[in-house]
Amino acid sequence: MTYTIEISHRARKSIMRLPRDVRERMETAIDELASNPWPDGCTKLKGRENEWRIVVRKDYRVQYAVIDERLLIFVIDVGPRGSMYKKR
């Protein structure tokens, strides 16, 4: 079962600002979510329904939501670890 991936405008802009090597690893990690939405090392975010995060290159994070009813992965935000979890 393969999920569809949608990337928010905010996450897309953040990805484009990353250095090339980080951006390539980030894009690969996001693409892999389509076949496995809960890879090894993913963490459920406390206080947020259906939201998860994965670590890419030690200090970068991908925050995403899994919507099983629609087989959808929605990438909410991407960025360095310190700025990822602030309430919006």
Beta strands, then each sheet from edge to edge (+ up, - down):
strand 1: 4-7
strand 2: 43-44
strand 3: 51-56
strand 4: 60-67
strand 5: 72-80
sheet 1: 1+ 5+ 4- 3+ 2-
end
